[in-house]
Amino acid sequence: MIKTSPDGEQLCPIVESIKAIGSMWRLIVVRYLMEGEKGFNELLRSSPGLHAKTLSRTLKQLEAQGIVERLVVSTRPFSVRYRLTPKGEALRPVFEALREWGRAWLLPAEQRASAVLSGVKRQKLDICEA
């Protein structure tokens, strides 16, 4: 069944998916949460260049989309953790495909060969092994 917008236009599933998760920081946060549940500061430290305000906004957007779940661990001291929902986990094959595409088209040839043939991962590749 083809979905339509309120004004009757057909919706493209690819375009709608990109709208839901398409910002750089949303993709990066989801990628790190694929490693498992994390606290706010863990996510902040994992993502150089990401500011606390941007991370907070990104997590709220992902939560509103039903991709990330916020868990209150304790109230004294206040502590929360974030994890992917089943909807977020369903993105895993998409991220695996992005990793393979990046290896094939974006990494220098020597890094591609190193990553594929020897299994030895260089520092820049480590973040791509979720």
C-alpha positions, -999 to +999 in steps of 0.1 A: +000+000+000+014+034-010+012+060+018+002+095+011+006+128+028-024+147+042-026+166+009-028+134-011+008+133-024+025+099-025+053+095+001+086+080-008+098+056+019+135+066+013+128+103+017+106+098+048+134+076+064+160+103+057+137+129+073+134+107+104+171+099+109+190+119+083+209+145+103+246+138+108+243+139+146+212+116+147+231+091+126+262+093+147+242+090+180+223+059+167+256+044+155+271+047+191+239+034+207+242+003+185+271-006+209+246-007+237+230+015+263+249+047+271+246+077+294+245+113+281+282+120+290+294+087+274+277+098+242+292+132+244+327+119+249+322+094+220+314+121+195+342+148+192+327+181+180+293+173+194+281+199+220+259+191+249+230+213+237+231+196+203+232+161+218+203+169+241+182+181+211+193+151+190+183+127+217+149+144+221+143+142+183+153+105+182+131+098+212+101+116+195+107+094+164+106+063+186+142+053+177+157+060+211+144+053+246+153+074+276+156+054+309+157+072+343+182+051+363+180+071+395+166+103+408+193+109+435+217+116+419+197+121+387+209+096+361+195+086+327+206+061+301+197+059+264+192+028+243+177+019+209+142+008+207+132-021+184+126+005+157+161+018+163+176-017+163+159-023+129+183+002+115+213-021+120+213-035+085+212+000+071+243+010+091+261-022+080+253-013+044+266+023+050+298+008+065+304-014+035+297+015+011+321+037+030+348+010+029+343+006-008+340+042-019+354+066+008+385+050+024+418+052+007+428+020-011+454+010+014+430+013+043+403-007+024+428-035+019+440-033+054+405-034+068+393-062+046+424-085+042+443-083+075+415-076+099+438-051+116+418-020+121+433+014+121+421+040+146+398+057+122+381+024+113+375+015+150+345+038+152+329+020+123+328-015+138+295-013+157 
